[in-house]
Amino acid sequence: MPSTPRSTRSRTKNPGSQSALRHLNQQRIIECLLNGPSTQAELARQTGLSTATVSNIVKIMQDAGLASTEPITSSGRRALNVRLNSNGAVAVGIDFGRRHLRVVLATLSYHIIAEESVLLPLGHHSDEGIRAAVDLLAKLLDESGVERSAVVGAGVGIPGPIDRRTGTVAQGAILPEWVGINILQHLEDTLNFPVFVDNDANLGALSEVTWGPHSGISNLMFMKIGSGIGAGLILNGAPYYGNVGITGEIGHATIHEHGLICRCGNRGCLETIASTTTMIELLGRGEEKPLSAEDIVRKALERDSATLRVVDDAGLAVGRALGNVANLINPEVIVVGGPLAGLGDLLLDPIRRGLVRHAVPVIGETTKLTMSSLGDRAEALGAAALVFQHAGIRRS
Ligand SMILES: [Zn+2]
């Protein structure tokens, strides 16, 4: 499993107090257990804690329903194997968008306990987004009666590339105010439990094979069409992260060499034709109020001819870009997510035409193309799944 960027700094605000120290030690043990079951002796070795301290904390975690133990024989000696308890332990999924925040709580047995989204102001700074996430998480924990100590980790989705070497939001994010922020460090310091950060399209892909109808699929591409366009890949059954984690930047595939200037500085990128930002600009001329992505879906379903044309052009361009990618990686399924999912075949048909035209025949014919059934929940659910993935817990 590729590693996800993690902070190594202390996460306790008052390291001097006994309870803060115990909390910190418990988190260290949970971090080890997120990589799979382990013996108490191995936990002591990995954390540097004494075996007595490990034994005490494991007992407390057992009493709280967070962990369970079983006697095993390790290297010819009797040992106690410790694993996180899938019913008692809770994973958090947080999805930040340009204008929204969604938080979900799920048990490690894949049961969703709570879920809520709120609007964020356009152009919000990372501090504001993080504060809103902390508040919403506290509200959901409170309402669902989940103790904070039951949270084993949080997955976080950001609509932009994440440099996995550092956990920093890289240039090109749809939230320009967040670029250069070490989102991982900020969140770990604030939340006081392990945090895993990933790009939202990667989480969409993980969500489809975890929560969606594609659980048996080893080669899947998730394409998010929103204010920006990005793709997440599952290859040979695992998320694909490339060298530094910046993959799936298909929104910047050149479609028209002399096309419009893109926010990346290039010309004629896919985003300048098929992002909701472009569609809203094209269709919003002459409108009194700025359009939303929901307006585009509504107008297309009402058969507004200009909207249908813009959607068709966008779909063809997306299909062309997908054809090139499909030729390279031969996915079994391509899932389209984002706020235009309500367009259904109005968007899928031109994408399919573009794909079939630009992929080699056998790939064009055999690649399944579908809308995401998870809607705007895909990324937050994928964020929670990131914690399951680190805990080595698969859905049964
Ligand atoms: Zn571009």
Boltz pocket constraint, residues with backbone or C-beta under 6 A from the ligand:
constraints:
  - pocket:
      binder: B
      contacts: [[A, 251], [A, 252], [A, 262], [A, 263], [A, 264], [A, 265], [A, 266], [A, 269], [A, 270], [A, 271]]
      max_distance: 6.0
